[in-house]
Amino acid sequence: MEHTSSRDGTRIAYARTGQGPAVVLVSGAMSTGATVAPLAAGLADRFDVTVYDRRGRGGSGDTRPYAVEREVEDLAALIEAVGGEASLYGVSSGGALVLRAAASGLPVRRVAVYEVPYAMDDEAARAGAEYTERLSEALGRGRHGEAVELFLRLTGLGEEMIRSARQSPMWAGMESVAPSLAYDDAVMGDHRAPRSVLASVTAPLLSLAGGASAEWMREAARTVAEAAERGTYRTLEGQSHMVEPGVLAPVLAEFFAG
């Protein structure tokens, strides 16, 4: 992987593939650049695609104290490294970061997000606030396994599945990136759709959701599109939150080609 330096000196690891207009892919919680690499492969015949490890995970560094603005600066450094202008795609909480980056005035041509999990009612917002509090306590005590469990419950995973995950070979890797869960939580703000931020996104925006996902996920995706100046909403039939790269790539390619 290559490296660039963010404004605060943090080294950000990234990899590029393909040729054409620049596109940067942003992963969500508990993920690294490798998570979105299959999607990058599906776009590489038409675009110069960059995947990267967000700060605090994979091959990237981490400089404290954390602030969402530092992750926006990470994206600014990446965009500069790949030519000074790029389209952005983000999945889940990575989509929330992409929206904040686009709203900040970075040189972004087009923006696409998939199922940013904004709370659509008071009950969901309260659940998000409770998660924030319990996550902060777990990480403050160094209980990384507990933090991962909290996140998995937030995503709707059942207790039996969580116990099974704890016994899997992947668990150690999940615990190693657990501190970055606080970063994704910070990016989500109060867990509600930040309408003032969305209204500041002036680039064309495509907000996607899976047809097999929960209705509130589709409602959140519609909200993102409606709040943006040039937003479009689209459903990918048969897809869930774990969207298949082979289904998503052609849709993104069409949108990014303009």
C-alpha positions in Angstrom: 0.0 0.0 0.0 1.0 3.6 -0.5 0.9 6.3 2.2 0.0 9.9 2.5 0.1 12.3 5.5 -3.0 14.0 6.8 -2.9 17.6 8.1 -2.1 16.4 11.6 0.7 14.2 10.4 -1.2 10.9 10.6 -0.1 8.4 8.0 -2.9 7.1 5.9 -2.5 3.8 4.0 -4.2 3.5 0.7 -4.2 1.5 -2.5 -5.2 2.4 -6.1 -6.4 0.4 -9.0 -7.7 1.1 -12.5 -7.6 4.2 -14.7 -10.0 7.0 -15.3 -11.6 9.7 -13.1 -10.7 9.3 -9.4 -13.1 7.6 -7.0 -12.4 7.1 -3.3 -14.3 4.4 -1.4 -14.9 4.8 2.3 -15.6 1.8 4.5 -17.9 1.7 7.6 -17.4 0.5 11.1 -15.2 -2.5 11.9 -13.9 -2.4 8.4 -10.7 -1.5 6.5 -9.8 -0.7 2.9 -9.8 -4.4 2.2 -13.5 -4.6 2.9 -14.4 -2.4 -0.1 -11.6 -3.8 -2.3 -14.0 -6.1 -4.2 -16.1 -3.1 -5.1 -13.0 -1.3 -6.3 -12.3 -4.2 -8.6 -15.7 -3.8 -10.1 -15.1 -0.2 -10.9 -11.5 -0.3 -12.0 -12.2 -0.8 -15.7 -13.6 2.8 -15.8 -12.1 4.6 -12.8 -9.0 5.2 -10.8 -10.3 3.7 -7.6 -8.7 4.3 -4.1 -9.4 2.3 -1.0 -7.8 3.2 2.3 -7.6 2.3 5.9 -9.4 4.9 8.0 -7.3 6.2 10.9 -7.0 3.8 13.8 -7.2 0.7 11.7 -5.2 -1.4 9.3 -2.0 0.2 8.0 -3.0 3.7 9.0 -1.8 5.6 12.0 -3.9 7.3 14.7 -3.3 10.7 16.4 -5.2 11.7 19.5 -7.4 13.4 20.3 -9.9 12.2 17.7 -12.2 14.6 15.9 -14.5 14.0 12.9 -12.7 17.0 11.3 -9.5 15.0 11.3 -11.1 12.2 9.2 -12.3 14.8 6.8 -8.7 16.1 6.5 -7.7 12.5 5.8 -10.0 12.4 2.8 -8.7 15.8 1.7 -5.1 14.4 1.8 -6.2 11.3 -0.2 -8.0 13.5 -2.8 -4.9 15.6 -3.2 -2.8 12.4 -3.6 -5.0 11.1 -6.4 -5.2 14.2 -8.5 -6.9 17.0 -6.6 -10.5 16.0 -7.3 -12.5 12.8 -6.8 -15.9 11.3 -6.4 -16.7 9.7 -3.1 -18.6 6.6 -2.1 -19.3 5.6 1.5 -21.2 2.7 3.1 -23.0 2.8 6.4 -21.2 5.1 8.9 -18.6 5.6 6.2 -21.4 7.3 4.2 -21.9 9.7 7.1 -18.2 10.6 6.8 -18.5 11.1 3.1 -21.5 13.4 3.5 -19.7 15.5 6.1 -16.6 15.7 3.8 -18.7 16.8 0.8 -20.5 19.4 2.9 -17.2 20.8 4.1 -16.3 22.0 0.6 -13.7 19.4 -0.5 -13.2 19.1 -4.3 -15.8 16.4 -4.8 -17.4 15.7 -8.2 -20.1 13.3 -7.1 -21.2 11.6 -3.9 -22.8 8.2 -3.4 -23.7 6.6 -0.1 -25.3 3.3 0.9 -27.6 2.9 3.9 -26.3 5.5 6.3 -28.1 4.3 9.5 -29.6 7.5 10.7 -32.3 7.2 13.4 -35.8 7.8 12.0 -37.7 8.2 15.2 -37.2 9.2 18.9 -36.9 5.6 20.0 -34.1 4.9 17.6 -32.3 8.1 18.6 -32.6 7.1 22.3 -31.1 3.7 21.4 -28.2 5.5 19.6 -27.6 7.7 22.6 -27.6 4.7 25.0 -25.1 2.9 22.7 -22.8 6.0 22.7 -22.8 6.1 26.5 -22.2 2.3 26.9 -19.5 2.2 24.2 -17.6 5.1 25.8 -17.7 3.3 29.1 -16.5 0.0 27.6 -13.7 1.5 25.7 -12.7 3.7 28.7 -12.2 0.5 30.7 -10.3 -1.2 27.9 -13.1 -3.8 27.4 -12.7 -4.1 23.6 -14.7 -7.3 23.4 -17.6 -5.7 25.2 -17.4 -2.8 22.8 -17.6 -5.2 19.8 -20.6 -6.9 21.4 -22.4 -3.6 21.8 -21.9 -2.8 18.2 -23.1 -6.2 17.0 -26.2 -5.8 19.1 -26.8 -2.3 17.6 -26.7 -3.9 14.2 -29.4 -6.4 15.2 -27.3 -9.5 15.6 -28.8 -12.0 18.1 -27.1 -13.2 21.2 -26.4 -16.7 19.8 -24.8 -15.2 16.8 -22.6 -13.0 19.0 -21.5 -15.9 21.1 -20.6 -17.7 17.9 -18.7 -14.7 16.7 -16.7 -14.7 19.9 -15.5 -18.2 19.1 -14.5 -17.4 15.6 -10.9 -16.7 14.3 -12.1 -13.2 13.3 -12.8 -12.1 16.9 -9.2 -11.0 17.7 -9.2 -8.8 14.6 -12.5 -7.3 15.6 -11.3 -6.5 19.1 -8.1 -4.9 17.6 -10.2 -2.3 15.7 -12.8 -1.8 18.5 -11.4 1.6 19.6 -12.3 2.9 16.1 -16.0 2.2 16.9 -15.9 5.5 18.9 -14.8 7.3 15.6 -17.8 5.9 13.7 -20.1 6.8 16.5 -18.7 10.4 16.5 -19.3 10.6 12.7 -22.9 9.7 13.3 -23.4 12.6 15.6 -26.7 12.4 17.5 -27.7 9.5 15.2 -30.3 11.7 13.4 -29.9 12.8 9.8 -28.0 16.1 10.0 -30.2 18.1 7.6 -28.1 21.3 7.7 -25.0 19.2 6.7 -27.0 17.5 3.9 -28.3 20.8 2.6 -24.7 21.9 2.2 -23.8 19.1 -0.2 -23.9 20.7 -3.6 -22.4 17.9 -5.7 -24.8 15.4 -7.3 -25.7 12.8 -4.6 -27.0 9.3 -5.0 -28.4 7.7 -1.8 -28.9 4.0 -2.1 -30.7 1.3 0.0 -31.4 -2.4 -0.4 -34.8 -3.6 -1.2 -34.4 -6.4 1.3 -33.3 -4.1 4.1 -35.5 -2.8 6.9 -38.0 -0.1 5.9 -36.3 2.4 8.2 -33.1 2.0 6.3 -34.9 2.9 3.1 -36.5 5.8 4.8 -33.1 7.1 6.0 -31.7 6.8 2.5 -34.7 8.8 1.1 -34.2 11.4 3.8 -30.6 11.9 2.7 -31.5 12.3 -0.9 -34.4 14.7 -0.2 -32.3 16.9 2.1 -29.5 17.4 -0.4 -29.6 20.0 -3.1 -29.1 17.5 -5.9 -30.0 14.2 -4.3 -31.5 11.1 -5.9 -32.7 8.0 -4.1 -32.6 4.5 -5.5 -33.3 1.0 -4.2 -31.3 -2.0 -5.2 -33.8 -4.9 -5.3 -32.9 -8.0 -3.3 -30.0 -6.4 -1.5 -29.5 -6.0 2.2 -27.0 -3.9 4.3 -24.3 -6.3 3.1 -24.7 -5.3 -0.5 -23.2 -7.4 -3.2 -20.3 -5.6 -5.0 -21.4 -7.1 -8.4 -24.8 -5.5 -8.0 -23.6 -2.2 -6.7 -20.6 -1.5 -9.0 -22.6 -1.0 -12.2 -25.0 1.4 -10.5 -22.1 3.4 -9.1 -20.2 3.4 -12.4 -23.3 4.8 -14.2 -23.6 7.5 -11.6 -20.0 8.5 -11.4 -19.7 8.6 -15.2 -22.3 11.4 -15.0 
